[in-house]
Amino acid sequence: MRRTENCDFRILIMRMSITYVALWLAMIAGSLTADAHEAVRCVMYLTGQHVVVPSDRHLVDSVTHVVLAFMRSDVFNVDKTPAEFPLFTSVAETRQKFNADTKIMVAIGGWGDAGFEEAARDDASRKRWVNHVKAMVDQTGADGIDIDWEYPGGNRDDYKLNPNSQREWEIPAFMLLLQELRSALGEEKLLSIAVPALERDLMAFTNSTIPTIVDQVDFISVMTYDMMNRRDKVVKHHSGVADSWEAMKRYIDRGAPPHKLNFGLGYYAKWFMTEQCDSQHPLGCRTQLLEDPANGADLGKTAAFSWHDEVPVELANSIGKAHAHGRYYEDGSYGYWDDEEKRWWSYDTPRTIKAKVPRLLGELQLGGVFAWGLGEDAPHFTHLKATVDGIRDLRGDHDAMKDEL
């Protein structure tokens, strides 16, 4: 063989090798993507206010985790382990209603809960609290716990009376409490946390703290709802698509692995009283005074109700108009300003949810989605169906039932 032919042959072999390597890498990447989609979490809070589970097995079997909410945190601030732990239902009873592979967890805390400060105060109190939590998990047979401390470091329900400066100690104490919990529960039990979405509430979730936090937990549920609340002074979406994306991106930018993050959905509607707004451009319009400036108390100018609740008579006409005449904004969020009552409505429709799932799970490669709460979407479960369908559409699995999301 002449030198030129030999050279051409080597080039051909090299090109073939590069092609095979590229194909192999593509197959690996595709496999990893498929595996990631298979592992998507679909987490549902089951609350004591709405203990309703859908009868549709297609929906029920799509739920990967059920979180029973809530058990108060002060239950564990005692010297002697309680003989029983109060909860609106049992883990065993709940387990019977779901797929055998569905994880059943217990949420501790919630908005207004005041027991975490005592629990986290020092090494002795942390150990006492954690030992009782471990006893509860063993007694109930739960697959793990979800910590809902709202919020370590401040901006609690009493933030006007107890300023954040008095709660700075809670930030390192929160991390120590999580470390103690992980040590006691071991790797066989799940440990998750529910965390705020708004920048103003992220005192405990920074570039320096998040790497430590994520080492202790299996997943983090970011509450991308109630992002408009009585502390706000202008109209915005309470669970907007773009706002949710930005909230999740903040956690990623601060060191949270995307696969450990769940974004949140609120299966309920919220309303806020406003000043006079431009009906075509209500976003940014000033609200009426929503909270007492002295003590932070609710002034009755904003509220919410779930799809399972009976619509209050005085709101029936207004929300009817919101359903009929509300609009989808550029990012896919939904809202309506009632010009007669000066009332802003904000909620997710099934269409909004289907816009969120590919944008957040797909673009950001998040590990899952969760909702507050399962029974809140009864009796029709249209928002749950949109959530499940959104995940399946993202996976490209339109026909086959999947064994585990």
Secondary structure as GFF3:
##gff-version 3
##sequence-region A 1 405
A	DSSP	alpha_helix	3	38	.	.	.	ID=ss1
A	DSSP	beta_strand	41	47	.	.	.	ID=ss2
A	DSSP	alpha_helix	57	60	.	.	.	ID=ss3
A	DSSP	beta_strand	65	71	.	.	.	ID=ss4
A	DSSP	three_ten_helix	73	76	.	.	.	ID=ss5
A	DSSP	alpha_helix	91	95	.	.	.	ID=ss6
A	DSSP	beta_strand	103	109	.	.	.	ID=ss7
A	DSSP	alpha_helix	116	120	.	.	.	ID=ss8
A	DSSP	alpha_helix	123	140	.	.	.	ID=ss9
A	DSSP	beta_strand	144	148	.	.	.	ID=ss10
A	DSSP	three_ten_helix	164	167	.	.	.	ID=ss11
A	DSSP	alpha_helix	170	185	.	.	.	ID=ss12
A	DSSP	beta_strand	190	196	.	.	.	ID=ss13
A	DSSP	three_ten_helix	199	201	.	.	.	ID=ss14
A	DSSP	alpha_helix	210	216	.	.	.	ID=ss15
A	DSSP	beta_strand	219	223	.	.	.	ID=ss16
A	DSSP	alpha_helix	241	253	.	.	.	ID=ss17
A	DSSP	three_ten_helix	258	260	.	.	.	ID=ss18
A	DSSP	beta_strand	261	266	.	.	.	ID=ss19
A	DSSP	beta_strand	268	273	.	.	.	ID=ss20
A	DSSP	beta_strand	302	306	.	.	.	ID=ss21
A	DSSP	three_ten_helix	313	315	.	.	.	ID=ss22
A	DSSP	alpha_helix	316	325	.	.	.	ID=ss23
A	DSSP	beta_strand	327	328	.	.	.	ID=ss24
A	DSSP	beta_strand	334	338	.	.	.	ID=ss25
A	DSSP	beta_strand	343	347	.	.	.	ID=ss26
A	DSSP	alpha_helix	350	357	.	.	.	ID=ss27
A	DSSP	pi_helix	358	363	.	.	.	ID=ss28
A	DSSP	alpha_helix	364	364	.	.	.	ID=ss29
A	DSSP	beta_strand	368	372	.	.	.	ID=ss30
A	DSSP	three_ten_helix	375	377	.	.	.	ID=ss31
A	DSSP	alpha_helix	382	395	.	.	.	ID=ss32
###
